[in-house]
Amino acid sequence: MNSSLLDGNYWDDRYKNKETGWDIGYASPAIVSYTEESIAKNARILIPGCGNAHEAKALLDKGFSQITLLDIAPSLVEKVSEEFAVSPDVQVICQDFFQHQGQYDYIIEQTFFCALHPSLRTSYVRQMLTLLKPHGILIGLLFKREFAQQGPPFGGNQEEYQQLFQSEFDILQLIDSSNSIPQRQGNELFIELQKKAAV
């Protein structure tokens, strides 16, 4: 699919029609485990392509206090905004990821990268660098498989991701996920990528 067609209207229609096969209905165990063990509760966290924001709900329950949610689908953002209306620790924004401005300690990747056309992957890396503070970290899950149908989702492999990220990030982890959900077991890589220090 042409990258220009994957716009807010496209994703809004997917949510309105409940065509959300990527939504597992709860926060990814791999992401929840990492956040509990490695992220300070006052860290500034961005979740782009937040969808129904299951990860944000889990973070909020665990006491995290600076969470920004970003999605391009207007009706979805309206729904999520209502759900978090009484939560001052969560900000919900309807915006294209590539237009977003801010500075974050951590960015959480959960089925956002795979929703973008592969032609946008270099731009994804550049925008992540812009949004992360010095030594900031991008963590989450990427698919370790290709898909038979035309995407989204769009897949990939470990070697491809290594090439994509290694010039701008220190790759702390790019490994098989040990606690993926059952239906994705063996098909996901866990990433922990730290923005390189400016030379």
C-alpha positions, 0 to 999 in steps of 0.5 A: 500500500502507498504510504500516502494512503495510510493517513488519519482517515485510513486508521480512523476507519479501521477503528470505527469498523473494529478492524484492529487485529493488532490490538491484543486487548491488554498491555504487552507483557514484555513492555510492562516487565521492562518498564517496571524494572528499568524506567523511573516513575517520573520519566517522560514517556511517549507512546506513538500510535498509541491505539487503545492505550493499554500500555498507558493504562498499565503504566498509570496503574504502576505510578508513572506520572508523565505519559504522552499518547499520540495517534493520528485517528481522530475518533480513537483519540477522542475515545482515549481522551475521554478514558484518561480525562481524570488522569492529569499524568496522561496527555493525549494528542491527535497528531501525525508522529512526524509532526510531533515535537517534544523531548522524552526520556523513553519512547515505547514502540508497540505495533507502530513501526509495523503500521508505517510503510517501509519507505518511512523507516529512515524518517522514523529513525530521524524523528525518534532521534529528534524526540529523544533527550540525550541518551534517551531510549527507544524500547518495545517490540518489532516483528521478526517475520514477513507477512504474505499479504500487502501491509500493514502490518509490514514485517522485517528481520533482525539484520534489517533492523540492525542496519536501520538503527546502528548508526544513530543508536547504541543497540543495547538489546535487539533480541528474541522476545522471551515473553511475547504473547502466545500468538506472537511467540517466536515472531517478535524482537525486543529492542532497547536502543539508546540515542548515541551521544553527540560527537 
